Structure formats: C-alpha cells, structure tokens
Amino acid sequence: MQSDNLTSASERGSSGPRVRRPLPSWVSTTALLMPTYGWLTLAVFLPLLTMLVFSFMAATPMGKAPIVLTLKQYRAFIDQPYLLGIAFTSLLIGFWTTFACAVFGFLAAVALARSTFGKTREMLLILILLPFWTNGLVRIFSWTMVLRENGFLDTIFHMVLPDAGSIGFLYTRYAVVVGLVHGYLPYMILTCYIALVTIDDAIIEAAASLGARWWTILFKILVPMAAPGLISGAVLTFIPVIGSFMEPRILGGRVGVTMGTVIEDQFTQAFNWPLGASLSFTLLAVVLAIFGTFSGVLRRGTAA
Amino acid sequence: MTEITRRNTLKLMSGAVIAGAAFSAMPRMAVSAGKITVLNWQGYGTDEAWSIKAFAEKTGIEVVHDYYSSESEMLTKLRTNPGAYDLVVLNAARCAQATAEDLLQPIDFSKVPNATTIDANLRSNANFLKDGKGYAVPWVWGMTSLAIRDGMPVPDSYKVLADPAYKGRVAMDDDAIICVAAGALMTGQDMNNPKDLDAVRDALKSIKPNVKLLWSTEDQWNKSFAAKEFDLSLFWSGGSVRSKRNSKLPVDFVVPKEGGIGWVDGLGIPASAPNAEGALAFANWLIDPSFYFEWATKVGAPASSNSAALAALPADDLSRQVHKPEYLKTMGIMSALPDDRREAFNNLWQEVKAFYAE
C-alpha cells in the first residue's frame, strides 16, 4: 500500500516532494559501523596482528638484526617444561580468585538488590565502587601494609591475643589471591547486581509464602535466575586474572611467578618480544579451549 | 564569573593552541662560539643548569640536550640521526655494540687532560676499546653487590646467599643478568660468560630456602628492608647510599672477595659528530674533580671514574665510602651479551624463579 503511494508520488513529478531511491540497507549499516570498526581495527586489531607476527620471529625486530621467521617460540612449553608448572599455578590462582569473587560478589549483590531501596542503594553502590577509582598499584601496596608481619592485621590480632604468633601472610599465594579478589570483585558485584534486580519480587514472595527457607530461595531461585550475571562476571574475572602480573609480583614475593609475570619479564627485562607474544597467544588459546569445553554447561546455565 | 559555555571553552582552547604555536616558533637564541648536542638520560649530570652555564662562560660553547629513555632507544637515535649528536653517554656494554656498528669515533685523549687521572682499570675496559683505541671516556661507575643489615657479620663471599644462617632472610634482585652474574661468581666463573650454566642454575636454586622476596624497584627494597623482612640482599651501590642517606636505613654495603658486579658509563663521540672538539672539551669538563664535587654533593651522583675526583669528596661522604677505588681491581664489569647468551640467561632465571615459587 505504502509503496503504491510512493510510486504514484514519483510519477506525479514536480507536484509532490521528490522521493529518492533508498540506499541498500548494507550501505547504511556499514556506514554506521565504520567509525567503531575503523577505530577498533586501528587501535586493537592491527597491534594485535603485529604481535601475532612478532611471535613467529626469532628475535625482537629492532636495530640491524635481520628478520628470521621461526616456530621455536611456540615450542617454549616443550623446551622449558617448568613453564607448564607456572601455567598450572596461574590457572589455579585464576580459579580460586574467580571462586572467591563469585561467593563474595554474589552475596554483596544480593544484599544490595534485595535489602536496599532508592537512594540508599545508589549510595551503597557508589561506596562499593569508590575504592576502585584509586590507582591499582596504590591499592596493592596498601595490602602489603595490612598483610605483612607486624602489619595492621597482626596489630589488631595482637590486641586480642598479645602472645600469639604472627598471622601475616604476605608473600604467599593466599596474599596474591586476596589482592586479585580485591581487584576484580566490582565486576562480579555489578554483573550479579544487574542480573538480580531484574528478578520479580513476586517470585520470591511466592516461594516464601509456600514455606521455602532462605537457603532454598538462594540456591533454587536467586542463583539459577542470576546465572547469566554470575557467568559473565566469572569470565570478566578469570581471563584478566590469569594474565595479571602486578599483584603476584608485589604480594607474591618469591612465589609470585605466574604466566603474567613471565610474559611481562619477556617484554620488559629480556627484550624478547617474540617469546612474550607467543606465550600470550598460547595462553589465549588455552583460555578459549577452556571456555569452549564448558560452553555447553554455560549455555544451560544462562537458559535456566 | 565567566560561565563555562561551549564558546568560552573553545576560546580558551584556541588561545592555548595559538600561544603554544607562537612559543615554539620563536627563534632560538643565537650563539657565537659553537654548540654541542649531548644525548643522555634526563637529569643525569650533563644537563645541570649551573654546570652548563659555567661551561658556556668559560669556553663559549652552548650545550643542547636530547634525551633517551632506554639504551636501545639511544642506539636507534645514533643509527638514524647521523650528524645530530656530538657527545653521547653510553654504558660499557652498549659501547661495544656501538663501536661494532661503527657509530663512534676514537677519542683523542690528548684533548682530554683530566683523563690522565682516570682509573686505569676503567680506561682499559675491553668494551671501550677497539683495535687498541679508546672509543669512550669512562665517566661514572657503580656496582651491584651485597647489602646487609648493620651489625650482622660481614660476608666475604657471594656464597653467603646460600648460608642456612639466613633462612628466609634474603632478597634477590629480580634481574636475570645480575642474578646469573651472582651465580657465576658463587661458582667461580666469568660473570659475563659462564661456561657451566648448570652450575650457575644449581647455585641459584640452592638459595631457595633463604629467598624471602625478589625485589624489582628501589622503593620496594627500602620498604621491605625497613619492615625487617630480610637482612641480606643483592643491592646497588648507589641505592645503598640513597637508602642510608635519605631513608636512614641501617644498611651496610659489602663487596665480597669475588668483586662487585659493575657497570661503567662512558662519554662517546659519534662518528658523524659536527663538533668533536667541543664535545671533547665538555667531556674533559665532566670528569673534572671540581664539576664532580659539585654534582655529588649538591645533587648526588654515581662514583666518578676519575680517582682524583672521587678522592676530592669529603672523607665522610657516603658515596665515597661505598665506592672505594680498590673495588675497581676486583670488580667485573658487565659487558655486551650476544642475543643467544642473553636469552639463555633470561630463561635460566625464569626457571630458577619457577623453582623458587614451587
């Protein structure tokens, strides 16, 4: 009907407004996406591609050194088997950090979404985020003052039990996990909170009126319904954590050797960009494989 | 009060742009008696305003600076800007690399009279020489060795790092080259080219029960040492002076019998320098005891390569106490490493760190 009108309008010529032939939809879509994708190509894709090319070189292409292509950088895990242990440690730290973030973050999000309203809720949300606006390095160094022997934690502990030994645990893997949980908790709280506020109060009231206890409500209703938030929070936490290097280096002391610090060393100290790049792409492949393996489970979680 | 409107913001921004453009377009002050361009780290001695002023008054030579932020950047600048620089500050290890690429010209030491009091061990360093000719004037030096808490027994060997008496009380410098050098010295090998890397690896691994932390910045070292987290550490000579003077930390710098792990910065003249004469005059000025005295006491400086300059410091000067000239006799100097050796050192240290973390 509408197209008939348009045809008749163009046939009438100058008497009506001129109608231009509409551009094919792909042209406008491309035009609209151009700025975004152009920028992403320039700022993300091209540098990453360069790094991928670097990872096949024998040495960092600087100065007069001739460029030699090789696959030996990708053999690092075979030539230097201790890297496997480091990779395993990194995955372990990633797992425990994500787990702790999920527990604390989910509970904090439940508290925020279910027990607060209006202004109070906004205020609490800002109070949670406020510390994370300070520089990450400062926050990690402040942890060293808390966790070290005779630090804040020890001082408070000794106020209660003056004769007990030290409970400071700086320079252990626990300290690294504490620092990382601190660093990535807001992602988990925010994603869980967004998922939780969409749950209709009526569902929970219905469950409560049918006699469900709080743990039933938590595990049978809240956790499954907020699963998308939990999962995206876990992804947002796990991936950066296994590549992190600042927290392990400062809080881990001697035991703070992870894939992140190994890669950082290759870029800053050893000046071996190809090895650093190949290690990070290997790590990327492992992460993709992990998420690929569990994608079925994850999808079921989101669907529930 | 002016409101923050779009127009006002634009006015302000365009005003700033015009002002900036006008400022940079101003002609440089004309100088009659030549000028030299120095390539160095920023704030590293050559660009002290009082010194440049006095030098210009005395010789009529104006000193202009360009800076680098890493040593590889310095080499790149030399390679890609022939004719731009008259004097360059470069580490002995990099000097060997630069002479190998013909980037420097031999030094005419007759035009650097202060060079006669330069310590012979530094002047004869193989990294500064090619075909028997010197390619850089040794300028300042420093070293990495052992730092120990005041009052504890003074160690006489790097082997003390593995001594069970220091269980959980040792900090290591998280630097592959330094740690491999320490491991080489522990096993009685050449620190620049250890033949038996397995022995180095085992020596470093044997420290494991003692290692409390690996430090990577001076600030981290100071904080942990102040918190009494360790007693014994590989540390920088200059760092120990700063820790003692600025942070009042009870630290004693010790050079054991194997010698320190040293570095030397030299003053080189690029092969294409337009004003080599002026550069030599400035090099002579920089190793003059009177310049060094001012620099070391007013600002703080590494040890001068000129033993006369070091001796001119007050006897209680911390820098002088730490950098004793006799250390130069035992000190090994880090030299240029071929790529494969550098890579082997880095992999070795990575493996040792992974072992520490187990």
Interface residues (C-beta under 8 A of the other chain):
Chain A: A59 M62 G63 K64 A65 Q80 Y82 L83 G85 I86 T89 T144 R148 E149 N150 Y171 R249 I250 G252 G253 R254 V255 G256 V257 V262 D265 Q266 Q269 A270 F271 N272
Chain B: S72 L75 T76 R79 E101 D175 A176 V211 K212 L213 L214 S216 Q220 K223 A227 K228 E229 D339 R342 E343 N346 N347 Q350 E351 K353 A354 F355 Y356 A357 E358
